[in-house]
């Protein structure tokens, strides 16, 4: 059943319910609508609103236009008889209300002859990841799909490895989080790792005593709460990302190294780390950030407010004087959309704000728009155009 069929079927059910004076229970069965969408529809399905839509419909040649709609749905139709008109008015009125909400744009009668389209709501990301085991087996992980084997198991939004697990030789697993996702991982040594959208890491399922505990960030962004060396006979912890190594001394830090970006950001929250890159090194103290420029090889560091770089693990986007181009890259990963700007100047406009990752992208963009940072935006076929 197409989205058009579903909408008309729902409109028909609502018309029947309302004609009997019943509540809009049919909305609860419409799984293709978001909760916010259902609430908006229910608020707008008052008798006054329906009557207003019926008055507007009185100006339409129903017999002719109904046939056009049916043709677009590729179903046989016949012209409605006069006895059917009141029912059609009711159904069409409710359909108009359905289509008028912000998540759906549906032009029933397009004079240009172009095909009608429906814009589905772009929802926030969820907890999900893809686990690749040592034998190449791939396992999709989510809060709703539990997984367990001899060395690891899922617990809600995270994958945990057994700390008592030992291996005679090093065996690696991979965990990748797609765009529109996030996930958590507990390594065999107790180290906690948060993985942001569009991220992939490689790690051993168990660590060999007396050797450096090493993991690799292949791409993306992670936040680490590293189990201290004092709990592992002094064994150091190291994470590798492209041309950079971070040597850890029991600490918490954020590491950002996306493939499409030319800089690697390491932000220290607690403890101490040593950055090694291209024969250079730098020590970071809490509230310091290092930046490795992959083009020039330059390694620099500065004082920062770590809250901006770590807000994502607490469910927020936190921007301070960030160009819209950078901000939209972050949003694109979480909402799985493509970004385009009407002009290069818009990309440089800076914005500051704290935004919830649970909001719809429309709410996020409306918040940015209200600060006059942008004039307007358009979402079509999972592409955002900023104007």
N, C-alpha and C positions, 0 to 999 in steps of 0.2 A: 504494500500500500504506500503510495507516494505521500509526501507531506501535504499536498493539496487535498488528497482524499481524507487524510486524518483531520485536517482542519474543518472540512465540510461535514464530516461525520460527527465531529464534536459539536459543531454549530447546530446540527439537527437534534442531537441529544439534549442540548441546552434548551432549544426551542420547545421541545416536548415537555421538559421538566418545568419550565417557567409557565407554560400554558396551563399546567395543573397546579400552579402555585407552590411547586416544590423547590427545594434548595438546589444549588448547582453541584450536586454530588458527582456528576460526570467529570468534573475537572480533576478530581482525585485519581481517576483512571487514565488520564492523559499523561503518560510517562515521558512523552517527547517535549513537554513544556516544563520549564523551570518553576521552582516554588514562587519566585518573585513574579513571574509571568502570570501564574495562576491567581495570585493575590490581586494583580492589576485587573485581570479580566473580571473577577468576582466583584470588585469595587465598581466597575463600569457597567455591570449588568443590572442596572436599576431600571424600573419601568419607564422613568422619565427619559433616560438615555436611549432606550429602545424606541420610544415614540418619536424622539427627535430624528433618529436614523430612518425611521419609516417615512417621515415627512420628506427627507432628502431623496429617498428611493422613489417617491411618487413622481419625481421629475424624470425618471429613467424609463425607457422603453423595455420593460422587463422581458417580454416574450422574445424580442430580438437579441438582447444582451445575454439572457440566460443561455440561449443557444450558442453564442460565442464562447461563453465560459465552458460549457459542456464539451465543445469541440476541442478546446485547449486541454481539457482533461482526457481527451481521446476516448470518450464514452458516447454511445448512441443516446440521442435525446429526442424529445418531442416538445413542441411548444406547450407551455402550461395552459390549462383551461382556466376560465374565470373562477371556477370553484377552488382551484389550487392557489390562486393569487394571495389570499390572506396568509396562508402557511409559508409561501415563498417569501413574502414580505418579512415575516418573523425570522425565518432562517437567515435571510440575507442581512437583516439588521444586526443579528448577533454575529454573523460572519464579519461584517464591517467592523464591529467592535473588537473582534479577535485580531483582525489584521491591523487595526490602528495603533495597537500598543507598540512600544519602542522596539521590541525584539523581532517583530514581523513587519515586513513591507511587502504587500501583495496587491498589485494593480490588476483588478478584475477585467477592466476594459481599457486596453492600451490602444490609442488611435494610431500609433506608429506601427502596430502589427508585430512588435517585438514580443518575445516570450516573456511570460510573467515569471517572477522569481520570489523566493522566500529567503530572508536573512535570518538564520538561526542564531540564537544567543551564543556569544563566545564566553564560555564559563572559565573560572579560575582553574589552576592546576590542581593535581591531587597527589597523594602518596603512592608512588609506583616506581618500579625499577625492573631491570632485566639482569638476572644472575647467570653468569656463564661458569659452569663447573669445569674441573680439570680435564674431564673427558670430552669437553665441547658441548655438553648438554646445556640448553638454554631454558631458564625457568622464569616466567613472568611473575613478579611479586607485586602485591597490593595489600591494602588493609583487609580486603575481602577474600584473598586467596592465600591461606596458610601454607607454609612449606617447612619440611623437617627432614633432615637426614642424620647420619651418625655424628656429624661435627657441627651442625648449625641448624637454627630454626628461626622462623619469623615470630615476632611479638608485636602485633599491631602494625605500626608504621616503621618497624626496624627489623634488620637481620642481625642475629647474634651468633657468634662462634663460641664454642666451648673453650673455656680458659684452661681446662685440664687436657685438652687435645695436644698430642705430640706426633711428630712425623719424622721418620728416619731421613727423609730428604724433603726439600722444599717443594711444596705444591701450591700453585697459584689459582685463585679465582678472580673473576672480573665482575664488577658491578657497574652498570650503566643506567643513568636516569635520563629519560628522553625530555625533549621540550614539553612543557606543561606538566612537569613532575618534580618531586623531591623525595628524599628517602634518608634513612639513618642506618648506620652500620656500627656494630661493636666487634672489634677485632679480637683475636684469641688472647691478646695481652691485656684486654680491658679498655683499650683506646676507643674513644667515641668519635665517630665521623659523621657529619651532616653533609649530604650531597645536594647541591642546588640543581636546577633544571639544566639539561644539556651537559651532563658531566659523566665522566668514566674514569674509574680507578682500577688499578691492579694491585693485589695484595696476597701474601701467603696465608693459607688457612691455619698455619701454626708457625711460631717463631723458634729458631734454633738457639738454644742457650749458648751464650758466649759470643754471639754474632750480632751485628747491628740489625735492629728491626727496621726493615726497609719496605716502603710502599711507593707506588708511582701514580701520580695524577696525570693521566694521559691527556685530558682536556677538561675544562670546566671550572667549577668553584666548589671548595670544600671548607668546612670549619672543623678543626680538630681539637679534642680535649685528650691530650696524650697521657697515657699511663707513665708515671715517672720512672726513670732508670733505677732509682733506689729500690723499686719493687721487683726488678728483674736482673739482679746481680750486677747492676751497673751497665747493662746493655743499652747502648744509645738507640735513639729513634731518628730515622731520616725519611724525608719524603722528597721524591724527585719529580720535577715538572719541566719538561723541555730542556732548556739549557741551564736550569737552576736546581740547586740542592738546598734543602733546609734541614739543618742539624738541630735537633730539639733537645732541650734540657728540661723535661717535665713541664708542660705548658699548654696554653690555649691560644690558638691563632687562626686567622682566616687566610686562605690561599686562593687567589683568583688567576686562572691562566687559560682563557678561552682561545680556541684555535683561530678565530677570526680577529682577535685583538693582538696588538703588537707589544703589549706590556704585560708583565707579571707583577701582581700586587700581593705582598705578604704583610699582614697586619697583626701585630702581637697584642694580645689581651692580657695574658699573665705569663710569668716565667721569663725565659730568655732563649733566643734562637740565634744561630749563625747562618747567614746566607752566603752561599758559595756559587759564583757564576763567572765564567770566562776568565778564570785566574784571579778574580777579585773576590773580596769577602767583606761582610758587614755584620755587626752584632746589633740585634734589636732588643730594646727594653720595652716594657709595657707602654702602650699608647704611641708606639712608633710604627711606621710603615715604610717598607722598602719597595722601590719600583725598579724593575729590570726592563730596560728598553731593548727589545729583541733586534731592532734595526741597527742601533748604534753600539749595543753591548754595554751601555752605561748603566751603572748600578748606583742608585741614590736612596736616601732615606729622609724622613721628616716626621714631625709630631702631628698626630691626627686624633680626631674623636672617633674611637673605635665603634661607637654605636651606629654610625652610618654604614660601616662595612659589615656589621654582624647582625643588623636588624632582620635580615631575611630568615635567620634560623628561628626567630620569634614570631614570624608571620607578618612581617611588614616590609614595605619599600621605604627607605629613608634617604632622601636626596638633599644635598646642600649645594646650591649653586652649580648644579650639574647641567651640561648642555642637553637639549632635548634629544639629540641623536643618541647619546649614551643612555638616557632614560628609556627611550623607545626600544633600544636593544635589550634592555632588561625585561621590559614588558613583553616583548615579542617571544622571549624564551618561556615565560610563564603562561601566557595565553595562547601560544602557538599561532601567531599571526605574522604576516609580512608588513613591513613599514615602508611608507614612501612620504616624502615631503613635497609640498608645492613649490618650495624654493630653498636654495642652499642656506639662505639667511635664517630660516626657521630652525635649521639644525643646530645653530649656535645659540639660540635663545636659552637662557638659564632658568632653572626652576628649583625651588626648595619646598619640601613638604614630607609629611609622614602619612603613608597610605597603606591600608590593609590589603594583604594578598588575597583575602576572601571576597573582596568586592568584584563585581563584574567589571570588565574593561570599560564599559560605557560609564560607570560611576567614576572610575579612575580618570578617564579623559574629561569628564564633566568637571571634576575637581581641578584639573589643570587649566581647563578653559575658564573657570570662574576667577582665576588669578590673572586673566588677560595674557597668559603666556602664549596661547594660541587663539585664533579666531573661531575655528570650527574644525570638525573632523568628520570623516566618512568611513564606514566599515562596509565592505562589499566583498563577498567571497573570500573571507578570511584575510583581506588586505585592508590595512588602515592607511588612510590618506590624511595627513595633517596639513591644515590650511591656516 
